[in-house]
Amino acid sequence: MTIDQAQQEVDNWIKTYGVRYFSELTNMAILTEEVGELARIMARTYGDQSFKKSDLERNLPDEMADVLWVLICLANQTGVNLTEALQKNIEKKTQRDATRHLENQKLID
C-alpha cells in the first residue's frame, strides 16, 4: 500500500464507519496518547523498564500502526499530501545534512 492509498483508505473508513473525523485538536491529543503508548512498549522492550501485566498484551506493530493512523487522519483533515510532504522532507534533509552525519565523530567508530 502506498502512502496515498493509505490516506484514501483511512478517509474511506472514517466516512463509512467513523461517522466523521474527530476535530484536529482532538486528533492531536489522540496522536500524543498513541505516541505515549508506543514509547511505553519501546521503553520496556529496548530500555531498562520491565513489563507490567497490563503491557504484556500490547504489541509494537499495532502501536506503530495506531500512530500512523492518527497521523494520516490529521493529514487528511488539514489537506496534507503525506507522499509529497515526505519527499520534500527527504530532499530538505539530504541538502541540509549531506555531510553532517558523515563528519560526526560520535557516529564514526
Number of C-alpha atoms within 10 A of each C-alpha: 7 8 14 13 11 15 22 14 14 17 18 12 12 15 12 10 8 12 9 11 15 15 12 14 10 12 17 16 13 17 20 14 14 20 16 14 20 21 16 18 20 15 14 15 13 9 11 9 12 12 13 9 7 7 13 10 7 13 13 15 9 11 19 15 13 19 19 16 17 19 18 23 23 22 16 17 15 10 9 14 14 17 14 12 12 12 10 12 12 12 12 12 10 12 11 10 12 11 10 10 11 11 11 9 8 8 8 8 4
